[in-house]
Amino acid sequence: MTQVIPGESEGIESTLRRFKREVSKAGIFPDMKKHRHFETPIEKRKRKAIAKRKQRRRRSST
């Protein structure tokens, strides 16, 4: 769980910016998007196959 404690003279904008940075470092948003709705086993297989193809394409081009 990400937690940010504001400093004594720190403004709310900078605290919020720090919080957003910590959340993105922790990888919470991709995980949240992934669990937003139920994914059937067929959809899961399709998504994994597409990811595998993209990964292979990246390896061959480098």
C-alpha positions as CSV (number, residue, x, y, z in Angstrom):
1,M,0.0,0.0,0.0
2,T,1.4,3.4,-1.0
3,Q,1.5,6.0,1.6
4,V,2.8,9.6,1.4
5,I,3.1,11.8,4.5
6,P,3.1,15.6,3.7
7,G,5.9,17.7,5.0
8,E,5.4,20.7,7.4
9,S,5.6,23.4,4.8
10,E,4.8,21.2,1.7
11,G,1.8,22.2,-0.4
12,I,-1.0,19.9,-1.4
13,E,0.1,20.0,-5.1
14,S,3.6,18.7,-4.4
15,T,2.3,16.1,-2.0
16,L,-0.2,14.9,-4.6
17,R,2.6,14.8,-7.3
18,R,4.7,12.7,-5.0
19,F,1.8,10.3,-4.3
20,K,1.2,9.9,-8.0
21,R,4.8,9.1,-8.6
22,E,4.8,6.5,-5.8
23,V,1.7,4.9,-7.2
24,S,3.2,4.7,-10.7
25,K,6.4,3.2,-9.3
26,A,4.4,0.5,-7.4
27,G,2.5,-0.5,-10.6
28,I,-0.9,-0.1,-9.1
29,F,-2.7,1.4,-12.2
30,P,-2.0,-1.4,-14.6
31,D,-3.1,-3.9,-12.0
32,M,-6.2,-2.0,-11.3
33,K,-7.1,-1.8,-15.0
34,K,-6.5,-5.5,-15.3
35,H,-8.9,-6.4,-12.5
36,R,-11.7,-3.9,-13.6
37,H,-13.9,-6.6,-15.1
38,F,-14.1,-10.3,-15.3
39,E,-12.0,-11.9,-18.1
40,T,-13.1,-15.2,-19.5
41,P,-10.4,-17.9,-20.1
42,I,-10.7,-17.4,-23.8
43,E,-10.0,-13.6,-23.5
44,K,-7.1,-14.4,-21.2
45,R,-5.5,-16.7,-23.7
46,K,-6.0,-14.2,-26.5
47,R,-4.4,-11.4,-24.5
48,K,-1.4,-13.6,-23.6
49,A,-1.0,-14.8,-27.2
50,I,-1.0,-11.2,-28.4
51,A,1.5,-10.2,-25.7
52,K,3.8,-13.1,-26.7
53,R,3.6,-12.0,-30.4
54,K,4.6,-8.5,-29.4
55,Q,7.4,-9.7,-27.3
56,R,8.8,-11.9,-30.1
57,R,8.5,-9.0,-32.6
58,R,10.5,-6.7,-30.2
59,R,13.3,-9.4,-29.8
60,S,13.7,-9.9,-33.5
61,S,13.9,-6.2,-34.3
62,T,16.6,-5.4,-31.8
